[in-house]
Amino acid sequence: MQLSGRTAGDLITVFDLPESMEPDDLIGRIVSVEVTGHRSLLLSGRIRQEAGPESGSGGRGTIRDRDEKTV
């Protein structure tokens, strides 16, 4: 499952949900994501640390589920 969110600069970012987590663990929270790829209007990456949704620095934004539901 993929989650999506936006960076502080309003760029769309998607990443795979780690198997050890549920979507509700991250939806509506700020997490650190390492950007591993990009397209013209989309960044892709991976969550930097599964343990804490507010750990790390940079690359943080609010996460919502990939199905674009309102959270």
For each residue, the residues with C-beta under 8 A, 3 or more apart:
1: 16 17 23 65 66
2: 14 15 16 17 66
3: 14 15 16 17 23 26 27 63 64 65 66
4: 12 13 14 63 64 65 66 68
5: 12 13 31 33 61 62 63 64
6: 10 11 12 13 61 62
7: 10 11 13 43 59 60 61
8: 60 61
9:
10: 6 7
11: 6 7 43
12: 4 5 6 41 42 43
13: 4 5 6 7 33 35 42 43 44 45 59 61
14: 2 3 4 42 43 44 45 66
15: 2 3 33 44 45 46 47
16: 1 2 3 46
17: 1 2 3 21 22 23 26
18: 21 47 50
19:
20: 50
21: 17 18 25 26 50
22: 17 25
23: 1 3 17 26 27 65
24: 27
25: 21 22 29 53
26: 3 17 21 23 29 31 47 53 63
27: 3 23 24 63 64 65 71
28: 62 63 64 71
29: 25 26 53 54 62 63
30: 53 54 60 61 62 63
31: 5 26 47 48 53 54 60 61 63
32: 47 48 49 54 55 56 57 58 59 60
33: 5 13 15 45 46 47 48 59 60 61
34: 45 46 47 48 59
35: 13 38 43 44 45 59
36: 44 45 46
37: 43 44 45
38: 35 42 43 44
39: 42 44
40:
41: 12
42: 12 13 14 38 39
43: 7 11 12 13 14 35 37 38
44: 13 14 15 35 36 37 38 39
45: 13 14 15 33 34 35 36 37 59
46: 15 16 33 34 36
47: 15 18 26 31 32 33 34 50
48: 31 32 33 34 55 56 59
49: 32 52 55 56
50: 18 20 21 47
51: 55
52: 49 55
53: 25 26 29 30 31
54: 29 30 31 32 60
55: 32 48 49 51 52
56: 32 48 49 59 60
57: 32 60
58: 32
59: 7 13 32 33 34 35 45 48 56
60: 7 8 30 31 32 33 54 56 57
61: 5 6 7 8 13 30 31 33
62: 5 6 28 29 30
63: 3 4 5 26 27 28 29 30 31
64: 3 4 5 27 28 68 69 70 71
65: 1 3 4 23 27 68 69 71
66: 1 2 3 4 14
67:
68: 4 64 65
69: 64 65
70: 64
71: 27 28 64 65
